[in-house]
Amino acid sequence: MLRISIKKAIHLAYGIQNAGFEVVHQQFFDTVLVKVSPVDADSFKAHSESLNYNFGYDGEYIRLAVDETHSQRDIEEVISLFNLQVKVRHFLIYGLVFLQNYNDRLEI
């Protein structure tokens, strides 16, 4: 069962890296530690907890533990949370740029 947990952790880590987040360790046991910005951490925590996911949070780090009870679908859902976080971040950035440009036009 331990090998299954390690394989799931590796799959989870690669999915999170592919979403653009920094995975702190490159060797895994059953826990993946992800470094994020404080804004991403707060946003991710609010969204994941609303979906009944319980991860460990420590400032700019998110800790995700995997074991044999987690299905492949569970892993994919967690990866999708990180992909969604990227979309939220882009939406906020582009929204702020749009508002700044809009305000600049109003001052003309």
Rosetta blueprint (number, residue, H / E / L):
1 M L
2 L H
3 R H
4 I H
5 S H
6 I H
7 K H
8 K H
9 A H
10 I H
11 H H
12 L H
13 A H
14 Y H
15 G H
16 I H
17 Q H
18 N H
19 A L
20 G L
21 F L
22 E E
23 V E
24 V L
25 H L
26 Q L
27 Q L
28 F L
29 F L
30 D L
31 T E
32 V E
33 L E
34 V E
35 K E
36 V L
37 S L
38 P H
39 V H
40 D H
41 A H
42 D H
43 S H
44 F H
45 K H
46 A H
47 H H
48 S H
49 E H
50 S H
51 L L
52 N L
53 Y L
54 N L
55 F L
56 G E
57 Y E
58 D E
59 G L
60 E L
61 Y E
62 I E
63 R E
64 L E
65 A E
66 V L
67 D L
68 E L
69 T L
70 H L
71 S L
72 Q H
73 R H
74 D H
75 I H
76 E H
77 E H
78 V H
79 I H
80 S H
81 L H
82 F H
83 N H
84 L H
85 Q H
86 V H
87 K H
88 V H
89 R H
90 H H
91 F H
92 L H
93 I H
94 Y H
95 G H
96 L H
97 V H
98 F H
99 L H
100 Q H
101 N H
102 Y H
103 N H
104 D H
105 R H
106 L H
107 E L
108 I L
